[in-house]
């Protein structure tokens, strides 16, 4: 069946929880467009105190998503659906 696949996935949750904020941001930016605060943080190495809480919230959310099989499947299926809808293989 062309619309069916099986995957065997394993998340190393211990390793995923040990990621530093810089590693989380770097990995996230390899997959998605970044939030300006995160991009500035990686470029500058620091951000203003008023942006620190926003960055902490982003990093926590991204870290959770990077270790989520549900989020992975959502992204994978979205890409497959988009390619199918525009007539790509």
C-alpha positions, 0 to 999 in steps of 0.5 A, spaced: 500 500 500 502 506 498 499 510 503 501 505 509 508 505 513 511 502 519 516 505 523 520 503 529 522 509 534 525 509 540 527 516 544 532 516 549 529 520 554 535 521 558 539 523 553 534 528 550 533 531 557 540 532 558 540 537 552 543 544 554 538 550 551 544 551 546 543 544 543 535 544 543 535 551 539 540 548 534 537 542 533 530 545 533 533 550 528 535 544 523 528 542 522 524 549 523 524 556 522 527 559 529 524 564 533 528 571 533 529 571 540 532 564 539 536 566 533 539 572 537 541 568 543 545 563 538 548 569 535 550 573 541 551 568 546 546 572 551 540 576 551 537 581 555 533 579 561 526 581 559 527 576 553 530 570 558 523 568 560 520 567 553 527 564 551 526 559 557 519 557 555 521 556 548 526 551 549 522 547 554 517 547 549 522 545 543 525 540 548 519 536 549 517 536 542 524 534 540 523 528 544 516 526 542 514 521 537 507 524 536 510 531 534 515 527 529 509 523 526 505 530 525 511 533 522 512 527 518 505 526 515 504 533 514 510 533 509 507 527 506 501 530 505 503 536 502 507 533 497 501 528 495 497 534 495 502 538 490 503 532 486 510 530 488 512 523 489 
